[in-house]
Amino acid sequence: MIISRFAALLLPLLVSVSPVSGAEFTGNPRCGDCWCITDPADGNTCPTNTVGITDSFSTTDLLYSTFELANDPDFLKLQSASGGTCFPFSDTFGGVALSNYPESDAEQCVSPDEGEETVCAYVYDAESTTCEGRKYRIQNFPSTEDAMMSNAAILHEGACGVCSSAQDFGARIKTYGTLETDSIKCATTYTFSRDFPKLISCYEDLGFSEPCSELWAHFAATNGVKCALDCFPDATGVTKLNEDPPGCEPSKCLACQTEFRADFDRIAGIEFPKAGITERIAAKCTDFYRAIHDPCIGLEEKPDGEPLVTPESPVSTTETTGDSDASASAGNYIHTKVAALAVTLFATALVFLA
């Protein structure tokens, strides 16, 4: 992590700048009364400095989805080392295909290269004078300092991945707090059809790029095969993601996902904590990289935005055929409830979705 260095360089600037974006911090608790998992060594004190931490968005932030990408880097492509079809978790599972899931019988997907202090950022075209349709290049920088010296807008800590584009970031904003519901609809169709391309298309319909949609689809299907029972919902119809505070350790559902979720996060690039964004999966306070998200940064004409309505908690699977936002890992808890619905539908542990 490079939080301290980032804070020293950037936080004084952030304090003096008032972003027009509705991306801001409202104090939504994630672990007990705190927005993050506190440190016992620090007396479990919740940090009061929340500059660069986000837990809400506005309609202005949806403009990321309209951005025009000016380059085509390989890290935005979900592919094997040979450039062909791939399975993101092949190495994790020893190259053995998963049951009733032919798409898992493929080479390992390539992960982006990154250094210890790599950050992923957008470099905006100086000739773009409006937020909507803003032209940009996405690229990795060796460090926060390098990105700042290049006048780049940092999206997240770590290397860019297949879900780091502005299109995919805009989709995550649009579905912030509702992706769980949307995702379970996709998975329910997949349960009956076993049509993997259709599962990918369902995520594309939510606004994600094709490579990012395919990665989400693989996570969904894999989670269903591996973690259906561990992710079964409790009496309230909601899948538990963290244990009780103050520790808020990962639930057995998240623990089951640990190996392949790490692959997902690495290939996706963006993880919400690494972008300074909180979600229903509680993360340690020290895991957050602080960043300001403003699609109109640096522009004179800036539109007014209305706050996006974000559900406080996911809808119970006993009342809907939908599921919510995962993180990802970049928000990956979404698929835990998807798997749980499948178990409910079939009254069996033998489900193959997420």
Summary of the structure (lengths in Angstrom):
residues: 354
radius of gyration: 19.4
end to end distance: 30.6
largest distance: 57.4
contacts: 1269
relative contact order: 0.20
helix: 35%
strand: 12%
